[in-house]
Amino acid sequence: MFKEEKRQVAHIFLLIFALLLKFLQQWQVVLLLLLLLVLTMIIVPKLKIKRHFYRRGETDYKNGGVFYVLVLIVLALIFPLPVVAASWAILALGDGMATLFGRYYRATALAWNKDKTYAGSIAFIIFGSLGAAILLKWMVPNMSWLAVSSVGFKASVVAAIVESLPWKINDNISVAISAAVALAFII
């Protein structure tokens, strides 16, 4: 497995912690995320496995990991936990799978951003929608599958569009925030 794939597996794997949000208070979620931030900034860089997560030319990988956790902390301070959980799913699954599909399934580049492909954007929407629907249903069991699927799809489309734009904002930030804002308006 190549370094970028390992990075994306870690990106996706962190979603497992979102399942805990159902059982925690908002302040506990912030503490959990602060613990993840400490692990990302202090513990992981000291481990031998850290070299598997560096991109070519990087001396460390912390920026992406730090932004990933920091934006979730901000979301947990602002939004209800179902929104945080669904946004996390879109960030982890949508963005993670977009990168993997974009790399493995060479497709036409997007007209407005040559660094992104239609295959990656479609994967983003499919997996982001699926993850958001599952996490929303987990967090709010009385919502119907049709409702969580519709909400997850709409928020994933918004986040996929934002992620595809050719700007220099770290996509861990732009995806999570755009997904949360979309979810807050839709739910």
N, C-alpha and C positions, 0 to 999 in steps of 0.2 A: 504494500500500500504506500502511495506517495505521501509526502508531507501535507499537501493541501487536502487530500482525502482524510488524513488523520485529524487535521484541524477541524474539518467539517463533521466528522464522527463525534469529536468532543463537543462541538457546537450543538449537535442534535442530542447527544447524551445528557447534557445538562437539563433538558426538558423533564427528566425524571423528577427533579426537585419541584417542578410546578405541581405535581400531583399532591404534594404536601400542603399546598395553599388552602385546600378544602378544610384542613384540620387546624389551621393557624389563624391567629389574630393578625391584623395588619402590622402591628409593631413587631410581632414574631417573624413575619415574613421579611421585614427590613433587617432584623438581626441575622436571619438565615443568609440573606444576600450579602450582608456585611462580612459574614464568615467566608462565603464564596469569594468575595473580593480579596480578603486577606490570603486565602489559598492561592488565588490567581497572581497576586502581586509578590507574595513572600515565599510561599512554600514551593509552588510548582517551578519557579526559576532555579531552585536549588536541587531539583531532582534530575536524574540522568535522562529521563524521558523528555525533558524540555526540548532537546534538539529535534525531536520528531515534529514539533509544532512551529518551528521557525520557517518563515518563507525565505527563499533565496536572497541572500544579501542582508538579512536581518540578524541582529545580535540577540534580540529577544522578541517575543511575540506578545508581550503584555498589552499593547495598545488595544488590539481587538478584543482580547479577553476582559480587559478593564472596562472598555466601553460597553461590552455585553452586560456585565454585572451592574455597572453604574446606572445605565439606562433603566434596568429593571428596578433598581432601588428607587429612582425618581418616579417610575410608574407606580410602585407600591405605596409611595407617599401621597400620590395624587388621585389614583383611580381605585374603584372597587376591585376586590380580588378576582372576581370572574373576568373582568377586563384585563387584568394583569396576566392571568393564566392563559387566556386566549391569545393575547399579544405575544406572550412568551412562546406559545406554540407556533405562531406565524413566524417569529424570529428564528426559532430553532429549526423547525421542519421546512418552512417555506424557503427561507434564505439558504439554509444548509443544502437542501435538495436541489435548489436552483443552481448552486455552484457545481454540485456533482453532475447533474444532467447537462449543464452547460459545457462541462469539460469532456464528458464521455460521448455525448451525442452532438457531434458537430452539426450545427444548424446555421441557418441564415442569421447574420447579426441584425440586431434591431436598427431600424433606419436612423433613430435619434441617438443611439449609443452603440458604437462598434464593439465595445467590450462586453456587451450582453447579447444573448441569443434568444430567439423565440422559444427554443426548447427549454432553456433555463427559466424563462418567464412563465411558461405553461406549467412546468414542474413546481415552481413557486406557488402558483395559484392552486394547483391540485393538492399538494401536500400541506400548504398553509391552511387551506379550507378544511381539509380533513382533520388536521391537528387542532385547529380552533374549534371545530364542531365537537370533537371528542372532549376537549378540556372544558368547553362551555357546558356540555351535558353533564360532565363530572361535577362541575362547580354548582350548576343550577339544574338539578335533576327534573324539576317540574317543567322545564322548557321542552317543547317537542323536538324530535329529530329534524323535522322540516324547518323549524325556527332556527335551531343552532346551525344547521347546514347553510341556510340562507344568510345568516349573520356572518358566519365564518367565511363564506364565499365572498361577500361584499367587502369585508375588511381585508381579505387576502388580495383582492383585485386592487384596492387602493394602495396597499403596501407594496405590491408588485410594481405598480406604476411608479410610485415614489422611488423604489429601489432601482428602477431602470433609468432614471434620469441621470444625465452625465454631469453630476456635480461631485465635489470632493468631500462631501460629508460621509463619515464612516457609516456603512450600511447597517451596522448593529444599532446605531442611534436612529437613523432615518426610518428603518423598517419598524422598530419597536414603537416609536412615537406615532408614526402615521397609522399603524394598526390600532393602537390604543385610542387615538382620537376618533378614528372611524368607528370602532366598537362602541365608544361612549355615545356617539350620536345615533347609532343604529339600535342598540339594545333598549 
